[in-house]
């Protein structure tokens, strides 16, 4: 059986819908922007014509297998990423950027003096500017940015493909 047939037999719900309906699944991989339907459509687009390993298993059965095989890996990976990006659950962070140069004036000796005087021909007068930017994100955007930056959805897709299909597709 191919994946598109399995989805049709499952009331047009794909593997992501099954994962998110699972009682033990509490990963924050779906929200208002990225829904289970969106992830299912994307997975279906890339994998709809691929052959599933076992014809006698439903997508619900496969979701159980996927969760048993990869859930702890995903949870650990996502928690580490979120902790590294925003320490202690903070929703904002500040970044300081410093730019500019320093004033340099060369000294030269005068013809008839032991003192050094300023050489007005070689003078640089530049400013140093420090800019601090406060980056604030709501939890939905924070999650989405981190997941895209570190390819979380690609990792989950790969793990699902390893479980569902006879041949491991990239």
C-alpha positions in Angstrom: 0.0 0.0 0.0 1.2 3.5 -0.7 1.0 6.4 1.8 -1.7 8.2 -0.1 -4.0 5.2 0.2 -3.3 4.9 4.0 -4.3 8.6 4.4 -7.5 8.0 2.4 -8.3 5.0 4.6 -7.7 7.2 7.7 -10.5 9.7 6.9 -7.8 11.9 5.1 -5.8 12.3 8.3 -2.1 11.8 7.9 0.6 10.7 10.3 1.0 14.1 12.0 -2.6 14.2 12.9 -2.3 10.8 14.4 0.8 11.8 16.3 -0.8 14.9 17.8 -3.9 12.9 18.8 -1.8 10.4 20.7 -2.5 10.6 24.5 1.3 10.7 25.4 2.3 13.2 22.8 2.9 16.6 24.3 5.5 18.1 22.1 4.8 21.6 20.9 5.2 21.0 17.2 1.9 22.4 16.2 0.3 25.8 16.9 -1.8 28.5 15.1 0.8 28.9 12.4 2.0 25.3 11.9 -1.0 23.0 12.2 -1.2 19.2 12.1 -3.0 19.6 8.8 -0.2 21.8 7.4 2.4 19.3 8.4 0.3 16.4 7.0 0.0 18.1 3.7 3.7 18.8 3.5 4.5 15.2 4.4 1.9 13.9 1.9 3.3 16.1 -0.9 6.8 14.6 -0.4 5.8 11.1 0.4 2.3 10.3 -1.0 3.6 7.9 -3.6 5.9 5.9 -1.4 5.2 2.3 -0.3 4.5 1.6 3.3 6.2 -1.3 5.0 3.3 -3.2 6.4 -0.2 -3.2 4.7 -1.9 -4.5 7.8 -0.9 -1.6 10.1 -2.9 1.7 10.2 -1.5 5.2 10.6 -2.5 5.1 14.2 -0.4 1.9 14.7 2.5 3.6 13.0 2.1 6.7 15.2 2.4 4.4 18.2 5.6 2.9 16.8 7.1 6.3 15.9 6.4 7.7 19.3 7.9 4.6 21.0 11.0 4.9 18.8 11.7 8.7 18.6 9.6 10.6 21.1 12.4 10.9 23.8 14.9 11.9 21.1 12.6 14.7 19.8 11.7 15.9 23.3 15.3 16.1 24.4 16.4 17.9 21.3 13.6 20.4 21.3 14.1 21.2 25.0 17.8 21.7 24.6 17.2 24.0 21.6 14.6 26.1 23.4 16.8 26.3 26.6 19.8 27.5 24.6 17.9 30.1 22.6 15.9 31.6 25.5 17.4 30.9 28.9 15.0 30.0 31.7 11.9 30.3 29.5 12.4 34.1 28.8 10.5 35.5 25.9 13.1 38.2 25.2 16.8 38.7 25.0 19.0 41.7 24.2 21.8 41.9 21.7 24.5 44.7 21.8 26.4 45.7 18.7 29.4 48.0 19.0 30.7 49.8 15.9 33.1 52.7 15.2 36.7 53.7 15.5 39.0 55.7 17.8 40.6 59.2 17.4 44.3 58.9 16.6 46.6 61.9 16.3 50.2 61.4 15.4 53.0 63.4 17.2 56.0 64.8 15.4 59.0 66.8 16.6 59.3 70.4 15.8 62.3 71.9 14.1 63.3 74.2 16.9 61.7 72.5 20.0 62.3 69.5 22.2 58.5 69.1 22.6 56.3 66.9 20.4 53.5 68.6 18.6 50.4 67.3 16.9 50.7 66.5 13.3 47.5 67.9 11.8 48.1 66.2 8.5 47.5 62.7 10.1 44.4 62.9 12.3 41.5 60.5 12.5 38.4 61.4 14.5 35.8 58.7 14.6 32.9 57.9 16.9 32.1 54.6 18.7 28.5 53.7 18.8 26.9 50.9 20.9 23.4 49.8 19.9 21.4 47.4 22.1 18.4 45.7 20.5 15.8 44.0 22.6 14.4 41.0 20.7 11.0 39.9 22.0 9.0 37.0 20.6 5.8 35.4 21.6 6.0 31.7 22.3 4.5 30.8 18.9 7.1 32.7 16.8 9.9 31.7 19.2 9.1 28.1 18.7 8.7 28.4 14.9 12.0 30.3 14.5 13.9 27.8 16.6 12.3 24.8 14.8 13.2 26.2 11.4 16.7 27.3 12.4 17.6 23.8 13.7 15.5 21.8 11.2 13.3 20.1 13.8 10.5 19.4 11.3 13.0 17.8 8.9 14.4 15.6 11.6 10.9 14.4 12.6 10.0 13.8 8.9 13.1 11.7 8.5 12.4 9.6 11.6 8.8 9.1 10.3 10.0 8.0 6.9 12.4 5.5 8.5 9.5 3.9 10.2 6.8 4.0 7.5 8.6 3.1 4.3 10.4 0.1 2.9 13.2 2.2 1.5 14.6 5.1 3.5 14.0 8.1 1.3 15.8 11.4 1.9 
